[in-house]
Each structure stands twice: as C-alpha cells, then as structure tokens.
C-alpha cells in the first residue's frame, strides 16, 4: 500500500511539473528565394527580422492578396504599416505573456524556433558564451533575454507580432495589430529583383 501511494505521489508530482507546450511544425526557419512574379517587393525600414543572415533587409516579396482568401497563422511573417515586417506569434482571442524572454500562449510555452528571445540569431545559451564585451552583453541579457510582458488577451480581430531579433524590435515590430492593418504575407526574398 505504501509503495502504491508513493508511486501515485511521484506520478502526480511529475504531471504537475510537465509544462503545456505549443509548437509550430509548419513554419520553416529559412526564408525562401522567390521571383517577383505577382508579388510586391518592399524594403523594410527595420531589420527586426534579422536572425544573423540579414535575409529580410531588402527585396522582400509580399503577397498582398494572401489574406483575402486565407486566415492568418502563427509563424506567418506579415507586412504592415510603413514598410514593417514581423512574425505573428499570437492569434485572435489568444492570451500572450512573456516570462524571462519566453513566449507563452494561453499559459502554454511556445516551443517553436521563434518562441523565445533572440539577438541576431543567438538564443540565450549561445549569446551567453558569445565574444561580445561583458557590459554590453549583460545589458542585452537583462533587457532582452529576461524580458517580461504581463498577460494580455487579444481581441477577435487582433494578432501579436514580434520581430525575430528582439534587440532590434521596437514599438512598431513588437505589438498587437488589427487584422485590417495587414497588407500581406511575406513569401520570401527576391535577390534578383531591382531595389524598389
């Protein structure tokens, strides 16, 4: 009887420790190379999407009709505002919070590659051992990797976007957006296109 009770307590403790998670097995980390075709080519005003390879700093191909026939999805990179691009991390009616640089959706940890703070493609562990000078490194750790956002609930017509490089994200690339602000979905880059 004691062994059964001990086993039940142990299993209960393990279940309580396990964290709910949300993943994204559809969105790829790499950015596609595309031809201009029917896409609008733009140059973003911010490099908040830089993951260390500068793919989305110019000649970004946008499908401006994409959301006329499709719903938004977590992981989409969207074009909006005055040449801004960011990634959708939370969908309409969801609750989003950030604890120590980790995104939580409805209380579940977002485990996708974009679910936690990054600086120029470095996750926290990689950044900690980088060769950046110590005072600057510690400032970024405090500001970015320990970032907090109290839980907010999005309206039915809102998404929350964050640039992939949190150190370069600002109030235009780290915020909630209404769906009617979206001008299109980023489908890739067109390196052979002339600069718009």
Secondary structure as GFF3:
##gff-version 3
##sequence-region A 1 196
A	DSSP	alpha_helix	2	17	.	.	.	ID=ss1
A	DSSP	beta_strand	21	22	.	.	.	ID=ss2
A	DSSP	beta_strand	40	42	.	.	.	ID=ss3
A	DSSP	beta_strand	60	63	.	.	.	ID=ss4
A	DSSP	alpha_helix	66	69	.	.	.	ID=ss5
A	DSSP	beta_strand	77	80	.	.	.	ID=ss6
A	DSSP	beta_strand	84	90	.	.	.	ID=ss7
A	DSSP	beta_strand	95	99	.	.	.	ID=ss8
A	DSSP	beta_strand	102	105	.	.	.	ID=ss9
A	DSSP	beta_strand	108	110	.	.	.	ID=ss10
A	DSSP	alpha_helix	124	128	.	.	.	ID=ss11
A	DSSP	alpha_helix	134	140	.	.	.	ID=ss12
A	DSSP	pi_helix	141	145	.	.	.	ID=ss13
A	DSSP	beta_strand	149	153	.	.	.	ID=ss14
A	DSSP	beta_strand	158	162	.	.	.	ID=ss15
A	DSSP	beta_strand	174	178	.	.	.	ID=ss16
A	DSSP	three_ten_helix	179	181	.	.	.	ID=ss17
A	DSSP	beta_strand	182	189	.	.	.	ID=ss18
###
